[in-house]
Amino acid sequence: MTLYLDIIWLLNFLFDSMLLSLTGVILKRKIRKRKIFFGGLIGSIIVFAPFITNAALFSSPLFKIAISVLMVWIAFGFKRMRFFFTNLSAFYLLTFAIGGALIGLHYLFSFQYNAANALFLTNIRGFGDPISWLFVIIGFPILYFFSKDTFDKCETVKIEYENLVDVEISINNQTKQLRGLVDSGNQLYDPLTKKPVLIVSLRKTAGFFPKEVLAVFEDVHQLWKENELPSEWMNKISIIPYRVVGKDNLLLAAVKPDKVVIRVDKKIYQTNRLLLAFINQTLSADDRFDCIIHPKILAQSHHEQVS
């Protein structure tokens, strides 16, 4: 059987380089193409191990580990032990994950199962059969981009969950427990009092209000119509001007709460120096949170440490 050693070497070089690149992307490392190139080049020399005099030594697990350590060191450097170990661990994790995915997909789409297929990774001195290589050539880039996209989405969810907090709002002796998202993009203020505004969905809070107040939330112009609000709400409603992209001079009805308590880890923030804007919209498509918290609310609130 003819072995195209140059093709096998090129594939190994490309795969090692892509794994190093994916490791850098996921860990948010500064990627230098030249270092990735040399790291992949070092990794690809293992292809020549069976043709060296001491083949057993160069094909041993210890040698392969040493090669991978050298690859990661060349690609990302060594700043401190933890930094290096994180890089190495991520590199191994991605290698095993993508390698395992390729093996799984190979068997998933195999129409016949026999002893030859079962040994496709170990026969021909570890080089695999031509069908396997063709599958890897097609499958690896797909898994590369799929892995990157998946990690990006996981990171977004992680960041979002890290900013999720427990919120308790009290209005007219009524209290409601909610889940809130601390969002730096929420920069809504009352221009007169300079109080920050906490945006709340009415999906779980509509029971707080009489129908007259709900009508004002739907259309702020209802506030100036003949039907007066119940007396306990007259001094609690404020009108806040705001704007969104493409629209100016919009008005939003907001409520002065009796108290808002926000729990972040072991800290409790309590304040009434804010306004609550209630909107008839779902803020989270998957119900992870019910309100959006202005970051200044935490900065300006009195907080206590909980043991």
DODRENDREN-570602 format. One record per residue (C-alpha): z, x, y. Coordinates in steps of 0.25 Angstrom, whole numbers. Layout:
N
Z | X | Y $
...
END
This chain:
307
0 | 0 | 0 $
-4 | 5 | 14 $
8 | 6 | 24 $
4 | 6 | 38 $
15 | 15 | 43 $
11 | 15 | 58 $
11 | -1 | 58 $
24 | -1 | 52 $
30 | 9 | 61 $
24 | 1 | 73 $
30 | -12 | 69 $
44 | -6 | 67 $
43 | 1 | 81 $
39 | -12 | 87 $
50 | -20 | 80 $
60 | -10 | 83 $
56 | -10 | 98 $
56 | -25 | 99 $
70 | -26 | 92 $
75 | -16 | 102 $
69 | -23 | 114 $
75 | -37 | 109 $
88 | -30 | 108 $
87 | -26 | 122 $
82 | -39 | 127 $
94 | -47 | 120 $
105 | -37 | 125 $
99 | -37 | 139 $
97 | -22 | 138 $
88 | -14 | 147 $
76 | -12 | 139 $
67 | 1 | 141 $
54 | 0 | 133 $
54 | 15 | 131 $
68 | 15 | 124 $
64 | 3 | 116 $
51 | 10 | 112 $
59 | 23 | 107 $
69 | 14 | 100 $
58 | 7 | 92 $
52 | 20 | 89 $
64 | 26 | 83 $
66 | 13 | 75 $
52 | 14 | 70 $
54 | 27 | 63 $
61 | 21 | 52 $
47 | 17 | 47 $
45 | 31 | 43 $
58 | 33 | 35 $
51 | 30 | 21 $
41 | 42 | 23 $
52 | 52 | 27 $
57 | 62 | 17 $
72 | 57 | 18 $
67 | 42 | 17 $
80 | 37 | 11 $
88 | 43 | 23 $
79 | 37 | 34 $
78 | 24 | 27 $
93 | 22 | 26 $
101 | 12 | 34 $
109 | 23 | 41 $
96 | 28 | 46 $
91 | 15 | 51 $
104 | 12 | 58 $
103 | 25 | 65 $
89 | 22 | 69 $
93 | 8 | 75 $
104 | 15 | 82 $
95 | 25 | 88 $
85 | 14 | 92 $
95 | 6 | 100 $
101 | 18 | 106 $
87 | 22 | 111 $
83 | 8 | 116 $
96 | 5 | 123 $
104 | 17 | 125 $
119 | 19 | 122 $
128 | 15 | 134 $
140 | 12 | 126 $
144 | 9 | 112 $
145 | -6 | 114 $
131 | -6 | 121 $
125 | 1 | 110 $
131 | -7 | 99 $
127 | -20 | 105 $
112 | -15 | 106 $
113 | -10 | 91 $
119 | -23 | 86 $
109 | -31 | 94 $
97 | -23 | 88 $
102 | -25 | 74 $
105 | -39 | 76 $
91 | -42 | 81 $
85 | -33 | 70 $
92 | -41 | 59 $
89 | -54 | 66 $
74 | -52 | 68 $
73 | -45 | 54 $
80 | -57 | 47 $
72 | -67 | 55 $
59 | -60 | 50 $
63 | -60 | 36 $
67 | -74 | 37 $
54 | -79 | 43 $
46 | -70 | 33 $
52 | -78 | 21 $
52 | -91 | 29 $
37 | -90 | 30 $
34 | -84 | 17 $
27 | -94 | 8 $
30 | -86 | -5 $
43 | -79 | -9 $
42 | -68 | -20 $
48 | -55 | -23 $
38 | -48 | -14 $
42 | -56 | -2 $
57 | -54 | -5 $
55 | -39 | -4 $
46 | -39 | 8 $
55 | -31 | 17 $
59 | -21 | 6 $
46 | -18 | -1 $
35 | -7 | 3 $
47 | 2 | 7 $
52 | -7 | 18 $
39 | -9 | 25 $
37 | -24 | 21 $
24 | -30 | 17 $
12 | -33 | 27 $
16 | -48 | 28 $
30 | -44 | 32 $
25 | -35 | 43 $
15 | -46 | 48 $
27 | -56 | 48 $
36 | -46 | 56 $
25 | -43 | 66 $
24 | -57 | 69 $
38 | -62 | 67 $
45 | -50 | 75 $
40 | -53 | 89 $
42 | -68 | 87 $
57 | -65 | 83 $
58 | -55 | 94 $
55 | -65 | 105 $
62 | -77 | 98 $
75 | -68 | 97 $
74 | -64 | 112 $
72 | -79 | 116 $
84 | -83 | 107 $
93 | -73 | 112 $
90 | -76 | 127 $
93 | -91 | 124 $
106 | -87 | 117 $
110 | -79 | 129 $
107 | -90 | 138 $
116 | -100 | 130 $
127 | -89 | 129 $
127 | -87 | 144 $
127 | -102 | 146 $
138 | -104 | 137 $
146 | -93 | 143 $
145 | -101 | 156 $
150 | -114 | 150 $
164 | -119 | 154 $
173 | -131 | 153 $
174 | -140 | 165 $
183 | -151 | 168 $
180 | -160 | 180 $
190 | -170 | 187 $
186 | -181 | 196 $
194 | -193 | 200 $
204 | -190 | 189 $
193 | -190 | 179 $
191 | -177 | 171 $
179 | -172 | 163 $
177 | -160 | 154 $
163 | -153 | 155 $
156 | -141 | 151 $
150 | -133 | 162 $
140 | -122 | 164 $
143 | -111 | 175 $
130 | -109 | 181 $
127 | -99 | 192 $
114 | -107 | 195 $
123 | -118 | 201 $
125 | -115 | 215 $
127 | -129 | 220 $
137 | -130 | 232 $
141 | -141 | 241 $
135 | -136 | 255 $
147 | -142 | 263 $
159 | -138 | 255 $
153 | -126 | 247 $
159 | -132 | 234 $
151 | -128 | 222 $
145 | -139 | 214 $
147 | -141 | 199 $
136 | -149 | 193 $
140 | -160 | 182 $
132 | -168 | 173 $
135 | -183 | 173 $
133 | -184 | 158 $
148 | -182 | 155 $
154 | -186 | 168 $
147 | -199 | 172 $
160 | -206 | 168 $
167 | -200 | 180 $
160 | -208 | 190 $
158 | -222 | 194 $
143 | -227 | 195 $
143 | -226 | 210 $
146 | -211 | 209 $
136 | -209 | 198 $
125 | -216 | 207 $
128 | -206 | 218 $
126 | -194 | 207 $
113 | -200 | 204 $
109 | -202 | 219 $
117 | -197 | 230 $
111 | -207 | 240 $
120 | -217 | 233 $
132 | -211 | 240 $
127 | -217 | 253 $
124 | -231 | 248 $
132 | -243 | 250 $
140 | -243 | 237 $
152 | -234 | 240 $
158 | -225 | 230 $
171 | -227 | 224 $
182 | -222 | 233 $
187 | -211 | 224 $
173 | -205 | 224 $
170 | -206 | 239 $
176 | -192 | 243 $
171 | -185 | 230 $
156 | -186 | 231 $
149 | -176 | 239 $
134 | -174 | 241 $
128 | -160 | 239 $
114 | -156 | 244 $
106 | -147 | 234 $
93 | -143 | 231 $
84 | -139 | 218 $
71 | -132 | 217 $
61 | -140 | 224 $
71 | -150 | 230 $
79 | -150 | 242 $
89 | -159 | 249 $
95 | -165 | 236 $
109 | -171 | 235 $
119 | -171 | 224 $
132 | -179 | 223 $
144 | -171 | 219 $
159 | -174 | 217 $
172 | -168 | 221 $
180 | -166 | 208 $
195 | -166 | 207 $
195 | -154 | 199 $
186 | -145 | 190 $
191 | -136 | 179 $
182 | -126 | 173 $
186 | -118 | 161 $
180 | -104 | 159 $
185 | -97 | 147 $
200 | -95 | 150 $
199 | -98 | 165 $
201 | -112 | 171 $
194 | -115 | 184 $
199 | -127 | 193 $
193 | -132 | 206 $
189 | -144 | 214 $
182 | -136 | 224 $
168 | -140 | 219 $
159 | -152 | 218 $
153 | -159 | 205 $
139 | -163 | 205 $
136 | -174 | 194 $
122 | -175 | 190 $
115 | -184 | 180 $
109 | -173 | 172 $
112 | -165 | 159 $
115 | -151 | 163 $
114 | -145 | 149 $
103 | -150 | 139 $
113 | -146 | 127 $
125 | -151 | 134 $
132 | -138 | 135 $
137 | -141 | 149 $
139 | -153 | 158 $
141 | -146 | 172 $
136 | -134 | 179 $
147 | -126 | 186 $
144 | -118 | 199 $
149 | -104 | 197 $
157 | -104 | 210 $
166 | -115 | 205 $
172 | -105 | 195 $
173 | -94 | 206 $
180 | -104 | 216 $
189 | -111 | 206 $
204 | -108 | 203 $
205 | -103 | 189 $
216 | -101 | 179 $
217 | -92 | 167 $
219 | -99 | 153 $
226 | -91 | 142 $
END
